[in-house]
Amino acid sequence: MNYELIIKPEAEKEMSNTFEWYERKRKGLGYDFFLQVDAGFSFITRNPFSLRKRYKGTRQHII
């Protein structure tokens, strides 16, 4: 069964802000952040039920 990873606009904005923050700290660090986010998304889509339920049935993966 395939599942869809949903990224809300608020989360996209937060990731963009985080990217910019890391880039201000050191050039290229924002891209390293995005690589970690991408790896997290891949993990979630491969193992959607390995994460425990948190709030209202949603699951959380910390990057």
C-alpha positions, 0 to 999 in steps of 0.5 A: 500500500502506498502512502502520501507524505503531506507537507503543509505550507507552514512546514515548507515556510519553516524549512525555508526559514531554517535553510536561510538561518543555516546558510547565514551561519555557514555557506552550504550548511542549509543544503546539508539541512535539506539533505537531512530533511530529504533523508527523513522524508525517505525514512518516513515513506519507507517506514510509515508505521515505525514512528509512534503516534503523537498528537491526534494520530499523527506521527513524528520524526525528528531531524 
